[in-house]
Amino acid sequence: MIPQNIDQSEVESLLQDGFKTVDYNVNPSFAVVVYTNSNQSRVTMTRHAIKNNQLSGGEVINAAQVIEMINSEASTFGHSQVNKNAEVTFKTGIIDQCILAKNFNSIIWHRPRQRKTMFLYKEQITLNLPPLLFKFSLSSGLEIYAIRYNKRPNESEPLYHAPFMNIYSTGKLCTGTMTLPKNIGFDTISEVESEFFNSVFTHANHSGILRKQKSTAEFTKYTKKKSKSGDKILISELAETGKTVSSLLS
């Protein structure tokens, strides 16, 4: 059964000033049902109309449609944005195909091979990077890994150490003075990548980045050599972390 009535005081507290007349008689019109597997790595949503206090048959919808529905309802009341806990802002727009997983606390995405110019100490270097995978969490910060292919990885894809300074053996970045976003939204990816690639890389945090590496100094030499030659950083040169994509989804 669907609850038809909710506490009037709760409704009143959610309404904003400026309404000349308010009808507090509210009734359920539709429901969104979320289906997940045991580790919540797969999510499906369905929208159900409510008739005679019962859910009708559902139609499968995606996250973009949910956001569109919420913003459509909000615009009816003159709101330009929809906020969750006054922090998370929903905006209508195209969902980036690079995103693997996303919720209110974290986002995971991948990038194909690319050339990037960065600062190593006070020296500017340009690296031909391997495909990368990023995980940004509001609670635990930024993790970065290398992956084998430019295409979208699956859950069993092994993760390799990313060829960067300032990253611990766990894959987590020492952020230093970087300013990371305070919420997860459509701009999060560009904000995180801009902060990361425009930061100053100062030191290797562990000696296990490369398959054949004995010291952190060796990685510094390797990085400068790759920048000078323009050669690709190959996955075969990087050490495995022992993790897979699925380990980041829990």
C-alpha positions in Angstrom: 0.0 0.0 0.0 1.1 3.5 -0.7 0.9 6.1 2.1 -1.6 8.7 0.9 -1.2 11.2 3.7 1.9 12.8 5.2 2.3 15.1 8.1 1.0 18.6 7.3 3.7 20.3 9.4 6.4 18.5 7.3 4.8 19.8 4.1 4.6 23.3 5.5 8.2 23.3 6.5 9.3 22.4 2.9 7.3 25.1 1.3 9.1 28.4 0.6 7.8 32.0 1.2 6.0 33.8 -1.5 2.9 31.7 -2.1 -0.4 33.6 -1.9 -2.4 30.4 -1.5 -1.2 27.0 -0.5 -3.1 23.7 -0.7 -1.6 21.3 1.8 -3.7 18.4 0.5 -0.9 16.4 -1.3 -1.3 12.9 -2.6 1.2 10.5 -4.2 1.3 10.7 -8.1 4.2 8.5 -9.0 7.0 6.5 -7.5 10.6 5.6 -8.5 11.7 2.1 -7.5 15.5 1.4 -7.4 16.8 -2.1 -8.0 20.4 -3.1 -7.0 22.5 -6.2 -6.8 24.1 -7.4 -3.5 27.2 -5.1 -3.8 25.2 -2.2 -5.4 27.5 -2.2 -8.5 24.4 -2.5 -10.7 21.5 -0.1 -10.5 18.2 -0.1 -12.4 15.3 2.3 -11.8 11.6 2.1 -12.8 8.9 4.8 -12.7 5.4 3.7 -11.6 2.2 5.7 -11.7 0.0 5.4 -8.6 -3.6 4.4 -9.1 -6.1 3.6 -6.3 -3.2 3.6 -3.8 -1.4 0.9 -5.7 1.7 1.0 -7.9 1.0 0.5 -11.6 3.3 -1.4 -14.0 6.7 0.3 -14.2 8.8 1.6 -17.1 12.6 1.5 -17.0 14.2 4.9 -16.6 17.8 6.2 -16.3 19.4 8.7 -13.9 19.1 11.5 -16.4 15.3 11.0 -16.6 15.1 11.0 -12.8 16.9 14.3 -12.6 14.7 15.7 -15.4 11.6 14.7 -13.4 12.8 16.3 -10.2 13.8 19.5 -12.0 10.5 19.6 -13.9 8.6 19.4 -10.6 10.9 22.0 -9.0 10.4 24.4 -11.9 6.7 24.3 -11.2 7.3 25.9 -7.9 9.8 28.5 -9.3 13.0 26.8 -8.2 16.0 27.0 -10.5 17.8 24.2 -8.8 17.2 21.0 -6.8 19.4 20.5 -3.8 20.1 17.5 -1.6 21.1 18.6 2.0 21.9 22.0 0.5 25.0 20.6 -1.1 24.3 18.4 -4.1 22.9 20.3 -7.1 21.2 18.5 -10.0 21.5 20.0 -13.5 19.9 18.7 -16.6 22.5 17.8 -19.3 24.2 14.9 -21.1 25.7 12.3 -18.8 29.4 11.8 -19.8 29.9 8.4 -21.3 33.2 8.1 -19.5 31.4 7.7 -16.1 31.4 4.1 -14.8 29.6 4.7 -11.5 28.2 7.7 -9.7 26.2 8.4 -6.5 25.9 11.3 -4.0 29.3 10.5 -2.4 31.6 9.3 -5.2 32.1 9.1 -8.9 34.3 6.7 -11.0 35.3 7.5 -14.6 37.9 6.5 -17.2 40.0 8.4 -19.8 41.7 7.0 -23.0 45.3 7.5 -23.7 46.2 11.2 -23.8 49.2 13.6 -23.8 49.3 15.9 -20.8 51.7 18.7 -19.8 52.4 18.9 -16.1 54.9 20.3 -13.6 57.5 18.0 -12.1 59.1 20.2 -9.3 59.7 23.4 -11.3 60.2 21.7 -14.6 57.4 21.4 -17.2 57.1 17.9 -18.7 54.7 16.4 -21.3 53.8 12.7 -21.0 52.0 10.3 -23.3 49.9 8.7 -20.7 48.2 5.3 -20.7 44.4 5.0 -20.3 43.5 6.1 -16.7 40.8 5.4 -14.2 39.8 7.9 -11.5 37.7 7.5 -8.4 36.8 10.7 -6.5 35.0 10.4 -3.1 33.8 13.2 -0.9 34.8 11.1 2.1 38.1 9.6 1.1 39.5 11.8 -1.7 41.0 10.9 -5.1 42.4 7.6 -6.4 44.0 7.2 -9.8 45.0 4.0 -11.6 46.2 3.0 -15.1 44.2 0.5 -17.2 45.0 -1.5 -20.3 42.6 -0.3 -22.9 41.0 2.9 -24.2 37.6 1.4 -24.2 35.2 1.3 -21.2 36.5 -1.2 -18.7 34.5 -4.0 -17.2 34.3 -5.0 -13.5 37.1 -7.6 -13.8 39.6 -5.2 -15.5 42.9 -5.2 -13.5 44.2 -1.9 -12.2 47.8 -0.8 -12.5 49.8 1.9 -10.7 49.3 5.3 -12.3 52.6 6.8 -13.6 52.5 9.9 -11.4 54.2 11.4 -8.4 52.4 12.0 -5.1 50.3 8.8 -5.3 50.5 6.2 -2.5 50.8 2.5 -3.2 47.0 2.2 -2.4 46.2 4.4 -5.4 45.2 7.3 -3.3 46.6 10.8 -4.1 48.3 13.0 -1.6 46.3 16.2 -2.5 48.6 18.7 -0.8 47.2 22.2 -1.6 44.7 20.9 -4.2 41.1 22.2 -3.8 38.8 19.3 -4.6 35.0 19.7 -5.1 32.7 19.6 -2.1 29.8 17.8 -4.0 29.3 15.4 -6.8 27.8 16.9 -9.9 28.1 17.2 -13.7 31.2 19.5 -13.3 33.0 17.2 -10.8 35.1 15.4 -13.4 36.5 18.6 -15.1 37.1 20.2 -11.7 39.0 17.2 -10.4 41.1 16.7 -13.5 42.0 20.4 -13.7 43.1 20.5 -10.1 45.1 17.3 -10.6 46.9 18.0 -13.8 47.6 21.6 -12.9 49.2 20.7 -9.5 52.9 20.5 -8.9 54.2 16.9 -8.7 57.0 16.7 -6.2 57.9 13.1 -5.2 57.1 9.5 -5.7 55.4 8.1 -2.7 56.4 4.5 -3.2 58.9 2.5 -5.2 56.4 0.0 -6.8 55.1 2.1 -9.7 57.1 0.3 -12.4 57.5 -3.4 -12.8 61.3 -3.0 -12.7 61.9 -0.3 -10.1 64.1 -0.3 -7.1 63.8 3.3 -5.8 61.7 6.4 -6.1 64.7 8.1 -7.9 64.4 5.6 -10.7 60.8 6.7 -11.4 61.9 10.3 -11.6 64.5 9.4 -14.2 61.9 7.3 -16.1 59.4 10.2 -16.2 61.9 12.7 -17.5 63.2 10.2 -20.1 59.6 9.6 -21.4 59.0 13.4 -21.6 62.1 14.0 -23.6 61.6 11.1 -26.0 57.8 11.5 -26.4 57.4 7.7 -26.1 54.3 6.2 -24.7 54.1 5.1 -21.1 53.2 1.4 -21.6 51.0 -0.7 -19.4 53.6 -3.4 -19.7 56.1 -1.1 -17.9 53.7 -0.5 -14.9 53.2 -2.7 -11.9 49.8 -4.2 -11.1 48.0 -3.1 -7.9 46.3 -6.4 -7.2 42.9 -4.6 -7.5 40.2 -4.7 -10.2 37.5 -2.2 -11.1 35.0 -4.1 -9.0 37.0 -3.4 -5.9 36.3 0.3 -6.3 32.5 -0.2 -6.5 31.9 -1.3 -3.0 
